[in-house]
C-alpha cells in the first residue's frame, strides 16, 4: 500500500462525510466500503483509496494524482466539518 492517513473530523456523521466526498470526488462513496479513486497504473493500483469509517475517514495515496486528491478531499471536509487531526499511519 501507499501512504495511509486517518482524518478525524470535528463534527458530522459518516453519512454526512460520505455525501461531501461524493460531491467532491464524483464517486458513490458509501460508509464502510473501500473505494478506488483515480486511474489504475500498470501495477494495478489506483491513485488512491478512500473509506469512510464510523469515527474517521481513511485515505491512502498510492501515487499519480493521489496527493492532489487527498488535498482536495481535506479541503472539502475541513470547510464542511473541520479537521481535528490528520495522522499518517
C-alpha positions as CSV (number, residue, x, y, z in Angstrom):
1,X,0.0,0.0,0.0
2,X,1.0,3.7,-0.3
3,X,0.9,6.5,2.3
4,X,-2.0,6.0,4.6
5,X,-3.8,8.7,6.6
6,X,-6.5,9.0,9.2
7,X,-8.6,12.1,9.1
8,X,-10.5,12.9,12.3
9,X,-13.3,15.4,11.9
10,X,-14.7,17.9,14.4
11,X,-18.4,17.3,13.5
12,X,-20.8,15.4,11.3
13,X,-21.6,11.8,10.8
14,X,-20.2,9.1,8.4
15,X,-23.2,9.6,6.1
16,X,-22.6,13.4,6.0
17,X,-18.9,12.9,5.3
18,X,-19.7,10.4,2.5
19,X,-22.1,12.9,1.0
20,X,-19.5,15.6,0.9
21,X,-17.0,13.2,-0.6
22,X,-19.5,12.1,-3.2
23,X,-19.8,15.7,-4.3
24,X,-16.1,16.3,-4.1
25,X,-14.9,13.2,-5.9
26,X,-17.9,12.5,-8.1
27,X,-17.9,8.8,-7.0
28,X,-20.6,6.9,-5.0
29,X,-18.8,6.9,-1.6
30,X,-20.7,4.6,0.9
31,X,-19.7,4.4,4.6
32,X,-17.8,1.2,5.4
33,X,-16.6,0.4,1.9
34,X,-13.2,1.0,0.3
35,X,-13.3,2.9,-3.0
36,X,-10.7,3.3,-5.7
37,X,-10.0,6.9,-6.8
38,X,-8.2,8.0,-10.0
39,X,-6.6,5.9,-12.7
40,X,-5.2,2.4,-12.3
41,X,-1.5,2.1,-13.1
42,X,0.5,-0.8,-14.7
43,X,0.9,-2.5,-11.3
44,X,-2.9,-2.4,-10.8
45,X,-3.1,0.2,-8.1
46,X,-5.4,3.2,-8.3
47,X,-4.0,6.7,-7.5
48,X,-5.8,6.5,-4.1
49,X,-8.3,4.7,-1.9
50,X,-10.8,6.2,0.4
51,X,-13.0,4.7,3.1
52,X,-15.5,6.4,5.5
53,X,-15.3,4.6,8.9
54,X,-17.6,5.1,11.8
55,X,-15.3,7.6,13.5
56,X,-12.9,8.9,10.8
57,X,-12.0,9.0,7.1
58,X,-9.3,6.7,5.8
59,X,-7.3,7.8,2.8
60,X,-4.4,6.0,1.1
61,X,-2.2,7.8,-1.5
62,X,-0.6,5.3,-3.9
63,X,0.9,7.8,-6.4
64,X,-0.2,9.5,-9.5
65,X,-2.7,12.2,-8.6
66,X,-3.3,10.7,-5.1
67,X,-1.7,13.5,-3.2
68,X,-3.7,16.1,-5.1
69,X,-6.9,14.1,-4.5
70,X,-6.1,14.0,-0.7
71,X,-5.6,17.7,-0.6
72,X,-8.9,18.2,-2.4
73,X,-10.8,15.9,0.0
74,X,-9.2,17.5,3.0
75,X,-10.2,21.0,1.8
76,X,-13.8,19.9,1.3
77,X,-14.1,18.1,4.6
78,X,-12.4,20.9,6.5
79,X,-14.8,23.5,5.1
80,X,-17.8,21.4,6.0
81,X,-16.8,19.8,9.3
82,X,-13.4,21.0,10.4
83,X,-10.5,18.6,10.5
84,X,-9.4,17.8,14.1
85,X,-6.3,15.8,13.1
86,X,-4.5,14.2,10.3
87,X,-2.5,11.2,11.3
88,X,-0.1,9.3,9.0
89,X,-0.5,5.6,9.7
